[in-house]
């Protein structure tokens, strides 16, 4: 029940029904290509309306997220399952520190922090300075203790203080092509350079026994677990691949790696 006084007319709200699968994304991408601002949300996200400075607030999983209006809320069915699984893993292993790489609006890392019992610190690394600023506003709006969160405007690990994490997680770029815009939701890096750089550097930020879990898109024009398994075996990789699993009912999968 989205009333017209909640969101401005240039912000389209699409209900993300997991049974629609690729179809809902096709509609979403078509709108984005035509320059229409889109937020892709599910029934668990509530639009709170426009804020000062062209930003918006959405409530998702109990948190209010401050967003630029060009942003996409990563609250689709696959991402929710990914977060659910991470929270279970965190508490089962007693993980204390987590780094959310490619963090976007911060929903993976912040949801893990607020929903788990054992995490005491979460780092969030985001290349887009506008998005990083929004994450800081989200942390403040939700009264999350500032000592428990580090927000880094960073190109991969370049701006992340050297530290060790029990888990590094993320929703990285999903294609082998150059991103034209920091808000390009279909974008990526030529020759998978973001992944290759991540694989080369991530091991230095893991604790002994620490793990990496990334959610990836398995559409035919994007990626497969075998692609990333082979990438982890390349010279210079600091990670080794130890498994993957599909997210049921979706085209998404999760890859799991650990330090060498």
N, C-alpha and C positions, 0 to 999 in steps of 0.2 A: 504494500500500500504506500506508494511513493507519491506524496502530495506535491503540488507544483511550488509550494512555498519553501520546500526543503532544499531543493537543488536548483541552480540556475538553468536556463533553457539550453545552454551549450554543453551541459554535462549529461551524457546519456547513461542510463543505468540499465544494465542487462542482467537478468537473473541467470546465474551459472548453474544450470541443471546438469549434473554429471552424466545423465543418460543421453544428453545431446552430443557429448563428445566433441568431435572436430567441428561440427556444425556451428556451435555457438562461437567458437574461436574464429571461424571464417567470417561470420558477421562482424565480430569485433575488429578483426584486422582490416576488413573492408572500410569500416567507419574511420579507423585510424589513418588509413592511406588517403582518405579524402579530407583529412585535416580536421575531423570532428573529435573533440575531446571525449574520451571514453573512460569510464570506470567499470571494470568487470568484477562483479561482486556476487556473493551468494546470499542465501537467506540468513546466514549468520552475521552479515555485515549490515550496519544500520547507518544511512547517510545522516549526518548531523548538520549539514548545510554549509554555505560559503562563509569563510572567515576573512579577516582583513588581509590585504596583500595578495589576493587571488588564490588563497589556499582553501582547502576543504578539510573537514574532519569526518572520519568514518569510524564507527565502533565495530571492532572485530575481536572475537574471543575475549571479550571483557576489557579491551583497551581502546582508547581513543587515538586514532592515527591521524596526524597532521600531514596533509599531502598537497603537493602542487597539482593543479587541475589537469596537467598533462599526464599524471601518473596513472599506472594501472595497479589496482589492489591485487596482490597475489593470493587471493583467498579462494581460488578454484578448488575443486574437489581433490585433485591430486596433491596440491600443496597442503591442504588440511590433513590428509592422511600422512604426509611426510612429517608434519609437526607432531601429530599424535604418536607416531613411531619413535621420533626423537625423544620426546618427553619420557616415554617408557624406557628407552635405552639409557637416558641420563640417570634416572633414578635407580635402575637396576644395577648400574655400574658405579653409582656414587660420584658421578662427574662433578667437578667443582668449577671449571672454567671452560667457556665455549666462545668460539669466534665465528661470527656469521659473515662470510665473505660474499661479495656481490649482493649486499643486503637490501638494496632498493629502499623500501619503506620501513624495513626493520622487523617485519612481522614474524619471520622465522626465529630470529634470535630473541626478540622480546617475548614472544609467546613461550618459548622454551624457558626463559628466565622466570616468568611469572607463574607458569604452570608446573614446573618441576619442584621437587623438594630439596634437591642437593646443590643446584647451581648457586654460586655466590658471586660470579662475575660473568658478564657477557660483553664481548667486543663486537662492534659492527663496522665493517669496512665498506665504503660506497664511493665510487669514482665521481659521481655527479654532486657538485657542491650544493645545489639546491635540495637534492634529496637528503644529503647529510645534514643540512640545516633543519629539514623537516623532522628527521629522526631525533635531533636534539630537542626540538619543540615537543615531540611526542613523549620523550622521557620526562620532560618538565611537566607537561600537562597531566601525566598519569602519576606524578609524585614518586617516580622510581628513584631510589637513592643514587645520587650522582657518583658516589664512590663505587657503586656496583656495575656501572656501565661506562664503556669507552666508545665514543663515536669518532671514526676516523675517515676524513675525506681523503681517500687513498686509491691510487691505481694499483690494484692487487695489494701486495704487502709493502709497497714503497713508503706509505705513511703510517704503517702499523708499528707501534713500539715493539721492540724485540721482547717476546715473552713466550711462555709455553702454555698450550691449551690441551685439555683432555679430548675435546672434539672441535673440529673445524667443519662447518656445514655451509651449504649455500645453494642458490638457484642461479647458475651461471648463464651467460649467453649461449644460445642453443644452435647457432648455425656457423658454417664455415664461410663467412663473408664479412666485409667491413660494415660496421655500424655507421649509419649516416648521421645519427643524432644520439645524444645521451638518453633520449626517451624512446629510442627505436626498440620496440618490444619484440620484433622479429630478428633483431640484429645479432651480431657476433663479431669475430675477428678472423681475418684471412688466415688460412692454414691452422686454425684452432690455436692461435697464438696465446689467447688468454688462458686456455687450459694448459698449454705447454709451460707457460711461465708459472702458473699455479703449481703444477706438478713438480717443477724444479725447486720451488721455494718453500712449499708448505711444510716439508719435513722438518725444517729448522724451527718451526713454531709448535710442534707437537711434543707432548710429554712422552716418556717411555710408555708404550702401550696405547698412546693416543691414536685416534682414528679420524678419518675424513669421510663424510657422507654428502654426496651431491645429488640433487634431483635433476634429471635430464629428460629431454623430449625424444621419444623414439619414432617420430614420424619418418617415413622413407627419405624425405629430403633433409633430415637433420642428423640423427646419430644413432649409435647402437652401443651396447655394452662392450662389444669386441673392439670398437674403435678406441675406447678409453683404456681397455686392458692393454692393447698394443702400445698406446701412448705412454702408459706407465712403465713399459719395458724399454723405452728409448733411452739412450745415453743421456745423462744429466738429470733424469727424474729422481726426485728424493722420496718417491712413494712407490709402494707396491700394491697392486690390485688384489683384493682377496674375495670379491664377490659382487653380485648385483641382484636386484629383485624388481619385478614389475609391481606397479601399483594397480591392483585389480580394477578392471573396468575402464582403464584409461590407456593412453599411449605413452605414459610417463614411466620412468624407471629410476631406481636409485643405485648409484655406484658406491662401493665402499673400498677405502684404501687405508694403508697405515705407513708409518715411516720405515725406511729401510734400515 
